[in-house]
Amino acid sequence: MNNTQLISVSKRLSLYLRHAPERIGLTLSPDGWVTVEELLAALARHNLALTRAELDEVVDGNDKQRFAFDATGNRIRANQGHSVPVDLDLPIAVPPAVLYHGTVEKFLGAIWREGLRPMRRRHVHLSATAQTATSVGARRGPPVVLRVDSAAMAAARHQFRVSANGVWLVTHVPPHYLSAWNPSI
Ligand code: HQG
């Protein structure tokens, strides 16, 4: 598969494994898994016939490691980013002292007022580096990066989890734990 095909299949997998499994007749387990067999059959019924080897290529070659197989290799799920109600069963983890969130200026008014909210997803997504947060924000326009005082949040018993691909997940970041990282905001 060439790079354009890999990206296109990855987008379709993100759609079905995070947001709209019912669109191709799939039901995810409560922790987000579906069997590879069911997924490949459902994709084939919807004009995306893939071999197992091609699916492996998409999973292994994915730039952000968005998908994972279980230990048996027979089931697959998205590592994070869901909007459907799944509980990934990730253990609570101790975050680094500082985490980052990339966004854009138009959301800042609401974010300073009410903090970071999951919006359409299950979790607020936080990055370990300002560089990653910059790319996350840049998906929507000139990026603005916020610094999250995760040490203080953890001390106040907010629960952090980290996805298999290194994204830090929380349900809310109240505004007093946020500050501007970009010097200009
Ligand atoms: C903003 C991509 C108004 C928030 C990325 C963001 C990430 C608020 C947007 C992953 C708000 C939600 C997630 C509030 C937060 N009022 N706006 N109170 N709180 N927002 O896409 O973090 O490529 O759901 O700043 O790399 O941008 O898909 O979240 O701009 O890891 O694998 O509301 O998606 O990964 O947008 O991105 P999103 P996100 P993938």
Residues whose N, C-alpha, C, O or C-beta is under 5 A from the ligand:
A	BS01	HQG	R66 G81 G102 T103 V104 F107 A110 I111 E114 G115 L116 R117 P118 M119 R121 H125 V136
